[in-house]
Amino acid sequence: MDILAEKLRSLLQQKPRNRYRSQDVYDIAEYVRKSAIDRRKIATYLQQKSRIRGIEARKSSFDDEIRDMAAKEYEQRIREEAPRDFIPFDEAWQDVLSLVQSLDIPD
């Protein structure tokens, strides 16, 4: 659960760090599709990790700007690294948003 929280936090840090985290979108989608997850732990870890780095982890923080940054080079990168298990970006992003919406974090 710590890994998923860290990947969600890294998505939110794209803006201040000016980095693109397409791999994290894929990893989150793949994980939630294949594994049982503890949403309570993810929410707790996400809030803790974000607070330490001065980031506000809210559901609304996963906005269009975060999405657009994460989408950069997604298809090329993921097709190279996981060609057989490729998840199209829009589907993977929906998995991320579904996870975020299910967490007990502020709107």
C-alpha positions in Angstrom: 0.0 0.0 0.0 3.0 2.2 0.7 4.0 1.9 -3.0 0.6 3.0 -4.3 0.6 6.0 -1.9 4.1 6.9 -3.1 3.1 6.7 -6.7 0.0 8.9 -6.1 2.2 11.4 -4.3 4.7 11.5 -7.1 1.9 12.2 -9.6 1.0 15.3 -7.5 4.7 16.4 -7.4 4.9 16.6 -11.2 4.0 20.3 -11.2 6.6 21.5 -8.7 9.3 19.2 -10.0 8.4 19.7 -13.7 8.7 15.9 -14.3 6.4 13.5 -16.1 5.2 10.4 -14.3 3.6 8.3 -17.0 5.0 5.1 -15.5 3.3 5.7 -12.2 -0.1 5.9 -14.0 0.5 2.5 -15.6 1.8 1.0 -12.4 -1.2 2.1 -10.3 -3.6 0.8 -13.0 -1.9 -2.5 -13.2 -1.7 -2.9 -9.5 -5.4 -2.1 -8.8 -6.4 -4.4 -11.6 -4.5 -7.4 -10.3 -4.3 -7.0 -6.5 -6.4 -6.4 -3.4 -5.7 -3.0 -1.9 -6.2 -1.5 1.5 -7.7 1.9 0.8 -7.4 3.0 4.4 -3.7 2.5 4.4 -3.2 4.1 1.1 -5.1 7.2 2.2 -3.1 7.4 5.5 0.3 6.9 3.7 -0.6 9.4 1.0 -1.6 12.1 3.5 1.6 11.5 5.5 4.0 11.5 2.5 2.3 14.5 0.9 2.4 16.5 4.1 6.1 15.9 4.6 6.8 17.3 1.1 4.5 20.2 1.4 1.9 18.9 -1.0 -1.8 18.9 -0.5 -3.3 15.5 -1.4 -6.9 16.1 -2.3 -9.2 14.3 -4.7 -9.4 17.6 -6.7 -5.6 17.7 -6.9 -5.7 15.0 -9.5 -6.8 17.5 -12.1 -6.4 18.0 -15.9 -3.0 19.5 -15.5 -1.7 16.5 -13.6 -3.4 14.2 -16.1 -1.8 16.0 -19.1 1.6 15.9 -17.5 1.3 12.2 -16.8 0.1 11.5 -20.4 3.3 12.8 -22.0 5.2 10.0 -23.7 2.9 7.5 -21.9 2.1 5.4 -25.0 5.7 5.3 -26.3 7.2 4.5 -22.9 4.7 1.9 -21.8 4.6 0.1 -25.1 8.3 -0.3 -24.9 8.4 -1.5 -21.3 5.2 -3.6 -21.2 4.0 -4.3 -24.8 1.9 -7.4 -23.9 0.3 -5.8 -20.8 -0.3 -2.4 -22.4 -3.1 -0.4 -20.8 -4.2 2.7 -22.9 -3.7 5.9 -21.0 -7.3 6.9 -20.7 -8.2 3.6 -19.2 -5.2 3.7 -16.8 -6.0 7.3 -15.8 -9.6 6.2 -15.1 -8.2 3.5 -12.8 -6.1 6.2 -11.0 -9.1 8.5 -10.6 -11.3 5.6 -9.4 -8.8 4.7 -6.7 -8.4 8.4 -5.7 -12.2 8.9 -5.4 -12.5 5.8 -3.2 -9.9 7.1 -0.7 -10.8 8.9 2.5 -9.0 12.1 1.7 -10.4 15.6 1.3 -12.2 16.5 -1.8 
